[in-house]
Amino acid sequence: MNKQKRQAVIAGNWKMNKTPAETTALINEIKPLVANADCGVVVCVPFVDLHAALDAAKGSNVKVGAQNCHFEKSGAFTGEISADMLKEMGVEYVIIGHSERRTYFGETDVTVNKRTLAALNSGLKVILCVGEYLEQREQGVTAELVSMQTKIALMGVTAEQLKNVIIAYEPVWAIGTGKTATAEQANEVNAVIRATVAELYGADVAETVTVQYGGSMKASNADELLAQPDVDGGLIGGASLVAEDFAAIVKAASK
Ligand code: PGA
């Protein structure tokens, strides 16, 4: 596998944190700290913060993403946001299938696939999340499960569209718990994801796909995780809410 063939991307997942004014302040803090980054830098903010984020990030290397989108183009879906709405605002990325959406909001592999297709068809870049629960890891089905999640999510996605997909491996037991997968565990599952992409699209395409790790990644463990051959960046929750902590991870990915 050849890490040079793909871009490392560090994406912050702010979850349900920060008001618009706080968003402006945090991005203004982040910008100078990551200005020399040699990796992609993305912040995925709540819908109502997108305007503020886009304004604050303008002219910098910080890209803006949302945390979900609906799969229909428009219609009677009270409370939902379409991919076209995000695209027209200037949003570049959207997280799809985060485990919190799967656990608390009824997201399934099938709806993840529909949202992925809708986002890609609207011209958004997708950060597609997959990962196992602790019981599934203990039962030894992590590889099968993550491979299945990846395959279903990518149904109908063309090789051309796959260029706009980042896959994030996020073991659910490591999210927000302070428990990080070991670098070896992260690499092992990221390699399974890449092998699954190879099965679907061929080895050449698989070598170019950015596969992130997420789950309690922070400044103190980023170096080791990001040094793994199949870990091409990170999806960062808690540590993305503190400018210095986020910037330290960006720095680790820029080495
Ligand atoms: P965490 O969250 O870094 O706080 O564990 C990661 C995520 O949910 O994307």
Residues whose N, C-alpha, C, O or C-beta is under 5 A from the ligand:
A	BS01	PGA	N13 A174 I175 G176 T177 G214 G215 S216 M217 L235 I236 G237 G238 A239
